[in-house]
């Protein structure tokens, strides 16, 4: 079977597997009393802080985010983030922060004084020289003063929201962001001392074609970010109503969409980038690629990370937390989020305690996503026989290896082990795997 035929064969809808089970399958949440006991106290945790606000909502975005307006009190939100963290420290007094990640939304929407208030409290008991910190920034609304404040608190990784540099594509997705402006922000960041830079890019956006992808990647490569996330556009207007601004007729599908991915990937490979797991690419001297080489690559709701930490605590509106035993997601309603914290409760309203089956499948999915190989004794080989027949995987000793040609189908491989897909509610819809 030709490779393009395989693209057609495996272009189906399916989870992205940033967790297992996927969030729509969660059931049996932990109680308020159970949740603190699931957190590995005395061990390092990763702290994720969700800043859900944006000045404007881009047409393509499917994240949990809110347009900033006069009715929203940022100072109040920051104070409740800190109250939530105090609740965690009270209920789990042995917590130690290993890494801090600020995501959104647009965390760079916070002013210098707001960043100072938030970070000074969260990190007051931490040696900043040992912090593994990162923040997502919108290059359209970040200043050198903000960057300096972020750097002063020990954060060394910046993730730039880019998506595409073509002006027509930017107009169609509602995000005008000239290349020259991004280059200037990156120059300032490097002068301050940031040495771990990521660019987020998307293929399958309205108006994209091979020529435009080529031009975008040529510009990206001149800026030489350490890592690049190149995601497939998830068109889910039933979930993200802002995507109704996008015409489906403007979107490439199937093989034509896949060609956009291949165009970008090939340009990255020619420029010294290496593939890391799914959707990610890194220079060989980057922390992420070194983690892949050392066997320390891991994946969670924040994407790929260069270290293993069993527990992620998410603070803020809609934030997700995970432990070896369970998941929890905070309320997506501000009033409810604030009220739960005022009552002295961790503000999660949804969660899932993992079953023994969940833990086994979670382990398999981790091996697929982070190592691209599986121990034969840990799986039923019949589940991946089709991929072996299609020359996307092969048996090698006591392992089954995902071949280079199979790396485009990691989600499809994971789906073969997902027992919950067959009992998924009919109203649950996922993005396409290609």
N, C-alpha and C positions, 0 to 999 in steps of 0.2 A: 504494500500500500504506500503510495506516495505521501510525502510529509504534508502537503496541502490537504490531502484527503483526511489525514489525521486531525488537522485543525477543524475541519467540518465535523468529524466524528465526535470530537471531545468538546466542542463549543456548546456547553449546556449551562444551566444555572446551578449555582452551588455556593456554599459558605466559603468565607475567606480563612476560617479557622485561626483567628487570633485567640480563640478560646475553644476548649471542648468541655461540655457541649457548646454549640453556638448559642448565643444569647436567646433567640426565640424558643429554644428547647429547655430553658431553665425552669426548674420546679423545685419544690421543697426547700425554700430559702432558710438560712440559719435564723435563729431568734436573736434578739438583742443580747441575751446572755451567752448564747453559743458563739456568736461572731468573734468576740475578743479571745476566746479560747482557741480559735483556729489560727490566730496570728502567731507566727513563730517569735515569741518574745525572747529577747536575749540574742537574737540573730539580726543581721542587717535586713532592712526593708528598703524597697524603692518607693519614693513618694512622688505621686503624680498630682499636680494641681491644675484643675480645669478652669480656664478663664474663657467663658463661652461667648464673650462679646466681640462683635465686629462693627466697624463704622458702617459698612454696607455688606449685604449678603450677596456673594457671587452666585451666578446662575447655576454653576456646576456643583456646588458644595452639598455634600450629604452628611456633614457632621452635625452634632448637637451644638448649635450656636444661635445667638440672638442679636438682632441689630441694636446697637447702642442708641438710646434716646434719652431725652431729658427726664423721663420717669424712672430711669434706672439709676440707682445710687451705688456707684462703684465702691465708695468708701464703706458702705454697709456690707457689700458682698465680701470685701477683703476682711472685714472684722469677723464675719461668720466663717470664713475659711479658717481663720486663726482659732475661733471658738471650737470648730470641728476638730482641729488638730489637738487642742487642749483636752477635748473629750477622749481622743485616742490615747493620749499620754496618761490620762487618769485611769482609763480602763486597762491599758497595757503599759505599765510603768517602765518596762525594760526595753522599749523600742529604741532602735538605733538606725539613723538614716544612712544608707549607703549612697543613694543617688537621688537627685531631685530633677524632675522634668516638669516644665510649665508648657501646657498645650492648650489648644482652643478649637474654635475661636481664634482670637488674636491676642496672645499675652502681651505683645508689644503695644497694645492699646493702653496699658498702665503707664502713668506718668512716672517720672523719676522718684518723686516722693512716695507714690503708691508702691512702686517696686521696693523702695527702701523699707517701708512699713511691713510689707509682706515677708521679704527675705530676711530682714533682721530678726523677726520673731521666729520664723521657721528654722533658721540656722543658728540660733543664739548659742546652742550647746554643742556646735559642731566645729571641728577644725576645718576651716574652709580649704586649706591646702590639700585635704584628702577627699574633697567633694567630687563626685562624678555627676556633673550638672549639665543640663541642656534646656534650651528654650526655643519654641517656634516663634519666628518673627515674620511680620508682613513688611517687606522692604519699602512699601509705600508710606508707612507711618511709624518708622523708627528713627530716632535721632542718635547722634554720636554720644550725647549725654546719657541716654538710656543704655546704650551699649556699654559705656564705661561703668555705669552702676551695676549692670549685670555681671561684668567681668570682675568688679571689685568684690563681689560675693562668691567668687570661686567658680562660677559657671564658665565652661570653656567650649561648649558645643552650641552652635547656632544652626537651626534648620530653617532655610528660606523657602517660603511658599512661592514658587515660580509658575508652574503649570505649562506655560508656553510663551515664547517671545514674539510670535507673529501677531501683528496688530489686529488683523481681521478676526483671528481666533479670540484674542483678548476682548474684542468688542462683543463677540457672540457669547462669551461666558461672563461678561460684566465685570472684567478685571483689567483695567488699563494699567500697564506696568512696563514702561520703557526699559530696554536693556541697559541704557546708560545710567539710569537711576539705580538699578540693581548693582551694577559694577561699582558705582560710587559708594554704596553702603558696604559692599564687600571689602572695598579698599580700606574704609574706615575701620571695619571690624578687624582686619588683619593688622592694621597699624596699632590698634589697641592691644592685640595679642591673642585673639582667637585663632586656634590652629585646627579646629575640628569643625568643618563646614559641610552641611548637607543641603542639597537642592531637591525639592519635591517637583516632579514633572508628571504629566498625565498624557496618555495616548487614548485616542478615541473621542476627543473633544470635537464639538461642532466646528466645521470649517477646516479641520486638519487634513493634510494630504502628505504624501511622501516628501515632496519638495519643502514644505513648511517644517516638517519634523527635522529634515536635514539642516535647514538654516538655524533652527532653534538649537540643535545639538552642537553645531559648529560654534555658536556663541557660548553655550554652556562650557564647552571644552576649553575655550580661551580663558575662562575664569577659574578653571581647575578646582572645583570643590572636591573635598576628600571623599565624600560619598554622594550617591544619587539614588533616590527612590523614583522609580518609573512605573507608575501605577496605571492599571486599566481604568478608564472612566466607567464608574458604576452609575448607569442611568436608571434611577429608581424614583420617578416622579410621584408614585403612589405614597412614598415615604417622605421625600424632600420636595415640597410643593414648589419651591423656587426653581426646580428643574423644569417646570412647565413653561418657563421662558425659553426653553431650548426646543427646537423643532427636531423631531425624530428623523426627518428627511435629511437633516444636516449631519447625521451620524453614520460613520462607516461601520459595517458589521462583518463578522466572520473573517474570511481570508483577507479582505481589504483592511480591516482593523488590525489584524495580526501583522500585516506588512509594515504598519507604522511602528509596531514594537520591534520588529526585526531590523528596521532601518536605524532606529535609535541604538539598539543593542550593538549592532555591528560597528557603528561609529565609536561607541564607548570602548569596545574591545580593541579597536585599532589605536585608541589613544591611551592604552595602558590600564584601563579599568577591568576589574574582574567581577564575575557574577557571585553574589552572596545570597544564597537562599532564593526566595521568590521576590521579584520586583526590585531588588537592591543590587547596587554596583559600587565598588570601592577601589581606590588606589591601593597598591600592595603595601604601602607603609601606613595605611590607616588603621585605627584601632579595631574597626569592624572586620577588616580582612584578616588581621592578626588573630582575632577571636575565632574566625572560621578555621584558620590553619591550626590553631591550638586546641580545637574541639570545645571552645567555650561559648560558641554562638548560641543565643537563646532568643525566643520570640514570645511576645505577650501583646497586650492591647496597645502598647506604644510602638509596636513594630519589632524589628530586630535590635537586640542589645548585645554588648560585648562582654557580658558577665551573667552569671547565674545568680538570681535572687528569687527565693521561693515565694515571697510575699510582696505584693504591690498594693499600697494604700492609696486610693483615689480620693482627693478632697474636692468638694465643690459640686455644683449643679450637674447632675447626670453622670458624675464620675464613677468609674468602675474599679473595684478592688478585687484582688485575687489572692488566695492562699493555697497551700497544698491540698486543702480539704474542700474549699468552697469558693464561690463568687458572690459579690454583692454590688448592686448598682444604686447610686443615690437618686433621690427624687428629681424628676424633670420639671417640677413645679416650684417656683421660688418661694411662694408662701408656705408650702408644705416643708420645703427644705429648711427654711428659717424656723418654723414652728417646732419641728422635730429636734433641732439643736437646742432651742429654748427649753425644751422638756428634758434635756440631758440625754438625748438618744442619738446614736449614730444614724445619720439621715438616709439610710438605704431603705428602699421599698420593694426591691426585687432581688432575688438571689438564687443560689443553687448549691446544694451539698452534693458533692460528687459521689457516685456509686463506685463500686469496685470495677465495674465494666467501664465507666467513664475514665477512671484512672489508667486502665490498660490502654484504651483507645487514645487518650491524651498522650501517652508515652509514644505510641506508634506515630501519631501525627507530628510530634516533636522531631522524631528521627527523620521523617520525610522532609519536613520543612527546613531543618537545620543541618542535617548530615547527608541527606539524599541517599540513604541506604537503610536496610532493615535486616535484622538477624532472622534467618530462616526459621529458627525454633520459636520465634515470638509471633509468627503470623501463619495464617492459612494461605499457602502459596496460590491457591486457586483464585483468591481475590485479586491478584495482580497478574494472572496468567495472560490476560488480554494485552497488557502493556509489554509483557515479555514477547508475546507473539508479534506485536507491532514494533519490536526492536527499540523500545523506549526504556526498558529495564533489562537486566541480565543477571543470571545467577553466577556468583563468583565465590567459590569456597562455601563458607557457611553463611553468606550474605546474599541479598538481592540488591543490586546497585542501580540507581537511577542514572541513565546515560545522559550525555549532553543534550541529545534530542528530546529527552523526556522532561527536561527542566521547565518546559512551558506548560506542563500538565500536572504540577504538584497538587493543585486543588483536586483534580480529578482522581489522583491516586489516593489522597486522603479520604475522599468520598466513599471509596470501596470498603473502608473499615467503619464507617459511620452508621451504626445501627439505628440511630434516631431519624435518619432521613426518611425511612419508609413509613414512619408514623408522624411525619411533620404535618401540622395543620395546613389545610388547603390555602388559607389566606396568607401564609408566610411565603415571601418572594425574595430570592437572592439575585445578586448580579451574575452576569455571565462569566464563565471561567476563562475565556480567551479575550 
